[in-house]
């Protein structure tokens, strides 16, 4: 059986592996529990989450993402709006929001929605860019046009620094258990350059109005991956070199990452 294209990309990924590792490391127990994934993307994280046990419902507000995720994991994948969730209050034991909230204009309202559908005493996990704009890696993002002021990556904001993350969670009735980061300078910078290169290639031949950075910095379907087949083969050939380059992050172990993961629990009623 042919491996799903999402896993093929994952095997040769730089940042995706770190994201999945951080997710699995900080994910609360899910076996025997009803769990909600917000921001399932093309279904890669859904695949790993469902492997940890429990009953998972995955959501995204992008139609193409939902279609790809359904192909990856099957049922219980829903398209939702970016304003509200179609679930009763207190429905879920676990809510995991994965690199999603930074895309939403009214993030405070949607965060309230995510907490609303979580049971009192339920576990909450939140992943997003860290959004510390004064750091060296952010200068490259600005150069490439990957910042919120240019709607880079389709972001409404650049991210959530630790203090802002803690304040957001506590404001909505969550007790913060911890905040961690991942994806340091070399990995983040190489990922940005690769995303930019893919964007340029995928946008070739499209008119200017179509050339935005929302959802087109990486393949979102098997068809999109096939369209860059030659370039992907070249990338696969040089992947070991790129992977080795990211190991330079290990030489600066005390530096902070550019991505954030926070976890906590909803206060009991």
Secondary structure, 3 states (H helix, E strand, C coil): CCCCHHHHHHHCCCHHHHHHHHHHHHCCCCCCCEEEEECCCCCHHHHHHHHCCCEEEEEECCHHHHHHHHHHHCCCEEECCCCCCCCCCCCEEEEEEECCHHHCCCHHHHHHHHHHCEEEEEEEEEEEECCCCCCHHHHHHHHHCCCHHHCHHHCCCCCCCHHHHHHHHHHCCEEEEEEEEECCHHHHHHHHHHHHHHHHHHHCCCCHHHCCCCCCCCCCCHHHHHHCHHHHHHHHHHHHHHHHHHHHHHHCCCCCCCEEEEEEEECCC
